[in-house]
Amino acid sequence: MKWAFFGARFPNDILPPMTEPHAAKDASTQELIHITIPVGILQCNCTIVGDPVTREALVIDPGDEVNRILDLIGRHKLNVQAIVSTHAHIDHVGGLSKLHRYTGAPVLMHREDLPLYQAMDVQAAFLGIAAPEIISIDHLLKEGDTLHWGSCEARVMHTPGHTPGSVCLYVPSDAGKITLAAPQLFAGDTLFAGSIGRTDLWGGSMEQILDSLRGKLLQLPDSTIVYPGHGPVTTIGQERYSNPFLTT
């Protein structure tokens, strides 16, 4: 591996890879379907979130290993309503084309990351791998958009810094008709357990990512469960009081 697209320059930024699929811990009173699997050489966390009644689902960051993702979709009898990219680094978007082709679901991304997505051949050269096929983006996300699937909904938060078009998806505990024990945040590579997204790649900005973290993510309740784009689950409260990038 020649390059890593995720963690900031911090001793613990490269987190141990997870090798087995796991169901994310979720205390939803209606048992929200929530599965996260690490995929690809950089072990991007691809997440499937589904309504247990309607079986409608979102897929977030299908970076690679689409056959595994499709197997889980089929096993849980899910109907994918949208495929969401939190940002356009190759390890998060490598499977977009194939998953779109098999599910027919629209692909969503923020406008500011389109140049990065269209430069997939350059990204692939960093890693020494073949460039994945790119496709047209069906819907351009923006701050404040609300995504709906089944009885669930999530709010789009534009959080530039790791990339210009990085987004997070925030699911309040009372979003839609499903009540969760705690709010949830799908953070992409903006926030990790004990670290933040690196800012030394094209379009990265330490000033912007700190603004995104302090001005948006740290405004969320401490109980918010954070599902990062790599590595283990954390909470806003845990990061507020222990993340070295946020406590200085």
LINFEN-V543176 format. One record per residue. N is the residue number from 1. OMEGA is omega in whole degrees, 0 to 359 (* if undefined). Layout:
BEGIN
N,OMEGA ; N,OMEGA
END
This chain:
BEGIN
1,184 ; 2,187 ; 3,175 ; 4,187 ; 5,189 ; 6,196 ; 7,174 ; 8,179 ; 9,183 ; 10,188 ; 11,183 ; 12,186 ; 13,177 ; 14,188 ; 15,180 ; 16,180 ; 17,173 ; 18,188 ; 19,182 ; 20,175 ; 21,176 ; 22,174 ; 23,180 ; 24,179 ; 25,187 ; 26,183 ; 27,179 ; 28,180 ; 29,178 ; 30,173 ; 31,174 ; 32,177 ; 33,185 ; 34,183 ; 35,176 ; 36,175 ; 37,174 ; 38,184 ; 39,173 ; 40,186 ; 41,178 ; 42,174 ; 43,173 ; 44,176 ; 45,173 ; 46,184 ; 47,174 ; 48,180 ; 49,186 ; 50,173 ; 51,184 ; 52,181 ; 53,183 ; 54,183 ; 55,174 ; 56,188 ; 57,166 ; 58,168 ; 59,183 ; 60,174 ; 61,174 ; 62,188 ; 63,184 ; 64,176 ; 65,185 ; 66,179 ; 67,177 ; 68,180 ; 69,179 ; 70,178 ; 71,178 ; 72,177 ; 73,179 ; 74,182 ; 75,181 ; 76,177 ; 77,184 ; 78,176 ; 79,186 ; 80,181 ; 81,180 ; 82,175 ; 83,188 ; 84,173 ; 85,177 ; 86,173 ; 87,193 ; 88,172 ; 89,190 ; 90,183 ; 91,179 ; 92,186 ; 93,186 ; 94,182 ; 95,184 ; 96,186 ; 97,183 ; 98,180 ; 99,177 ; 100,182 ; 101,183 ; 102,184 ; 103,185 ; 104,184 ; 105,178 ; 106,180 ; 107,185 ; 108,181 ; 109,177 ; 110,182 ; 111,186 ; 112,179 ; 113,179 ; 114,178 ; 115,178 ; 116,179 ; 117,182 ; 118,176 ; 119,184 ; 120,180 ; 121,178 ; 122,178 ; 123,180 ; 124,180 ; 125,177 ; 126,184 ; 127,181 ; 128,181 ; 129,177 ; 130,179 ; 131,177 ; 132,177 ; 133,174 ; 134,183 ; 135,176 ; 136,177 ; 137,186 ; 138,183 ; 139,180 ; 140,182 ; 141,174 ; 142,179 ; 143,176 ; 144,175 ; 145,174 ; 146,178 ; 147,181 ; 148,170 ; 149,185 ; 150,178 ; 151,185 ; 152,173 ; 153,179 ; 154,179 ; 155,179 ; 156,175 ; 157,176 ; 158,186 ; 159,182 ; 160,179 ; 161,173 ; 162,168 ; 163,181 ; 164,184 ; 165,179 ; 166,176 ; 167,169 ; 168,176 ; 169,182 ; 170,179 ; 171,177 ; 172,182 ; 173,180 ; 174,181 ; 175,179 ; 176,183 ; 177,179 ; 178,180 ; 179,180 ; 180,177 ; 181,179 ; 182,175 ; 183,180 ; 184,178 ; 185,173 ; 186,199 ; 187,184 ; 188,180 ; 189,177 ; 190,183 ; 191,175 ; 192,171 ; 193,178 ; 194,181 ; 195,177 ; 196,180 ; 197,179 ; 198,186 ; 199,184 ; 200,175 ; 201,183 ; 202,177 ; 203,181 ; 204,180 ; 205,177 ; 206,179 ; 207,181 ; 208,183 ; 209,177 ; 210,175 ; 211,179 ; 212,182 ; 213,185 ; 214,184 ; 215,183 ; 216,187 ; 217,180 ; 218,173 ; 219,179 ; 220,179 ; 221,178 ; 222,182 ; 223,183 ; 224,177 ; 225,184 ; 226,176 ; 227,184 ; 228,178 ; 229,175 ; 230,172 ; 231,191 ; 232,177 ; 233,175 ; 234,175 ; 235,176 ; 236,179 ; 237,179 ; 238,182 ; 239,179 ; 240,187 ; 241,184 ; 242,181 ; 243,185 ; 244,178 ; 245,185 ; 246,184 ; 247,181 ; 248,*
END
